[in-house]
C-alpha cells in the first residue's frame, strides 16, 4: 500500500509592487489603449447599429403619437358635431313639445268653452221650460181657482137665496171681484 503524500503549503510574502491593478501606474498606458479601443468599438456599434434602431423606434413612436393625436382630434370634432346636432334636435323637440302643449291647451280650453256654452244654453232652455211650466201651472191653477170660485159663488147664491145662477153669471161676478 502506498503511503499518503503530504503536502505542505507555504505562503510567500507579497511583492512590494503588488496591489489593485487599475491603480498601478506601470499599466496605465495599456489600460488607456484598451479603453480607447473599447470606446471606439462601442461608439461604432452604437452609431451604426443601435443608433438607427433607436432613432427608428423614436420616429415610429412620434408618428404613432401624431397619428393618435390626429385621430383623437377628429373624434373630438365628431363628438362636438354630434353634441351640437343633439342639442339642435333637443331644442327642436322642446319647441315642438311647447307648440303641441299650447295647441292642446287651446283645444281643451275651446272644448271647455263649448261645453260651458252648451251647458249654459241647456240650463237656460231648462229654466225657460221650467218657467213656462210654472207659468202654465199658475195659469192652470188660476183657472182652477177661478172655476172653484165660480162653483162656490153659484152654490153660495143657491143656498142663501135659493136662486139658481148660471155659470156665465157666476164667472162674470168672480171676474168683477178678482179684477181681471
C-alpha positions in Angstrom: 0.0 0.0 0.0 1.0 3.4 -0.6 1.5 6.0 1.8 -0.3 9.2 1.5 1.6 12.1 0.2 1.8 15.0 2.4 1.7 18.5 1.1 2.6 21.5 2.9 1.5 24.9 1.9 3.9 27.7 2.2 2.9 31.3 1.9 5.2 33.7 0.4 5.4 37.3 1.4 3.7 39.6 -1.2 5.9 41.6 -3.5 6.3 45.2 -2.8 4.7 46.2 -6.1 1.5 44.1 -5.6 -1.9 45.9 -5.3 -5.1 46.6 -7.3 -4.0 46.5 -11.0 -6.0 49.5 -12.3 -4.2 51.7 -9.7 -0.8 50.6 -10.8 1.0 53.3 -12.7 3.1 50.9 -14.8 -0.1 49.6 -16.5 -1.7 53.0 -17.3 -0.6 53.1 -21.0 -2.0 49.6 -21.7 -5.2 50.4 -19.8 -5.7 53.7 -21.8 -5.0 51.9 -25.1 -7.7 49.2 -24.4 -10.0 51.8 -23.0 -9.7 53.8 -26.3 -10.2 50.6 -28.4 -13.3 49.6 -26.4 -14.7 53.1 -26.5 -14.2 53.3 -30.3 -15.8 49.8 -30.8 -18.8 50.6 -28.6 -19.2 54.0 -30.3 -19.2 52.5 -33.8 -21.7 49.8 -32.7 -24.0 52.3 -31.1 -23.6 54.7 -34.0 -24.1 52.2 -36.8 -26.4 49.6 -35.3 -28.2 50.7 -32.1 -28.5 54.4 -33.1 -30.5 53.9 -36.2 -32.7 51.3 -34.5 -33.4 53.6 -31.5 -33.9 56.6 -33.9 -36.3 54.5 -36.0 -38.2 53.4 -32.9 -38.4 57.0 -31.7 -39.5 58.3 -35.1 -42.1 55.4 -35.4 -43.3 56.3 -31.9 -43.5 60.0 -32.8 -45.5 59.1 -35.9 -47.8 56.9 -33.9 -48.4 59.6 -31.3 -49.0 62.2 -34.0 -51.5 59.8 -35.8 -53.2 59.1 -32.5 -53.4 62.8 -31.7 -54.9 63.4 -35.2 -57.4 60.6 -34.7 -58.3 61.9 -31.2 -58.8 65.4 -32.7 -61.0 64.0 -35.4 -63.0 62.1 -32.9 -63.3 65.2 -30.7 -64.6 67.2 -33.7 -67.1 64.4 -34.5 -68.2 64.3 -30.9 -68.6 68.1 -30.9 -70.7 67.9 -34.1 -72.8 65.1 -32.6 -73.3 67.1 -29.5 -74.3 70.1 -31.5 -76.7 68.0 -33.6 -78.1 66.5 -30.4 -78.6 70.0 -28.8 -80.3 71.2 -32.0 -82.6 68.1 -32.1 -83.3 68.6 -28.4 -84.2 72.3 -28.9 -86.4 71.4 -31.9 -88.1 68.7 -29.8 -88.7 71.1 -27.0 -90.1 73.7 -29.4 -92.5 71.0 -30.9 -93.4 69.9 -27.4 -94.2 73.5 -26.4 -96.2 74.0 -29.6 -98.2 70.8 -29.0 -98.7 71.8 -25.4 -100.0 75.2 -26.5 -102.2 73.7 -29.2 -103.6 71.1 -26.7 -104.2 73.7 -24.1 -106.1 75.9 -26.7 -108.1 72.9 -27.9 -109.0 71.9 -24.4 -109.9 75.5 -23.5 -112.1 75.7 -26.6 -113.7 72.4 -25.8 -114.3 73.7 -22.2 -115.8 76.9 -23.5 -118.1 75.0 -26.0 -119.1 72.6 -23.2 -119.7 75.6 -20.9 -121.8 77.4 -23.5 -123.7 74.2 -24.3 -124.4 73.7 -20.6 -125.4 77.3 -20.1 -127.7 77.0 -23.2 -129.2 73.8 -21.9 -129.6 75.4 -18.4 -131.2 78.4 -20.0 -133.6 76.2 -22.0 -134.4 74.1 -19.0 -135.1 77.3 -17.0 -137.2 78.7 -19.8 -139.1 75.4 -19.9 -139.4 75.4 -16.1 -140.6 79.0 -16.2 -143.1 78.1 -19.0 -144.2 75.1 -16.9 -144.6 77.2 -13.8 -146.5 79.8 -15.8 -148.7 77.1 -17.3 -149.2 75.6 -13.8 -150.0 79.0 -12.4 -152.4 79.7 -15.2 -153.9 76.3 -14.8 -154.1 76.8 -11.0 -155.6 80.2 -11.5 -158.1 78.7 -13.9 -158.9 76.0 -11.3 -159.2 78.6 -8.6 -161.5 80.7 -10.8 -163.5 77.6 -11.6 -163.7 76.7 -7.9 -164.6 80.3 -7.1 -167.4 80.3 -9.7 -168.7 77.0 -8.4 -168.5 78.2 -4.9 -170.3 81.5 -5.8 -173.1 79.6 -7.6 -173.6 77.3 -4.6 -173.5 80.2 -2.1 -176.1 82.1 -4.0 -178.2 79.0 -4.4 -178.1 78.3 -0.6 -178.6 81.8 0.6 -181.2 82.9 -1.9 -182.4 79.6 -3.3 -182.0 81.0 -6.9 -180.0 79.2 -9.4 -177.2 81.2 -11.0 -175.9 80.3 -14.5 -172.2 79.5 -14.8 -171.7 82.6 -17.0 -173.2 84.9 -14.4 -171.1 83.3 -11.7 -168.0 83.7 -13.9 -168.8 87.4 -14.5 -169.3 88.0 -10.8 -165.9 86.3 -9.9 -164.1 88.3 -12.6 -165.6 91.5 -11.3 -164.4 90.7 -7.8 -160.9 89.4 -9.0 -160.4 92.5 -11.1 -159.4 90.7 -14.3 
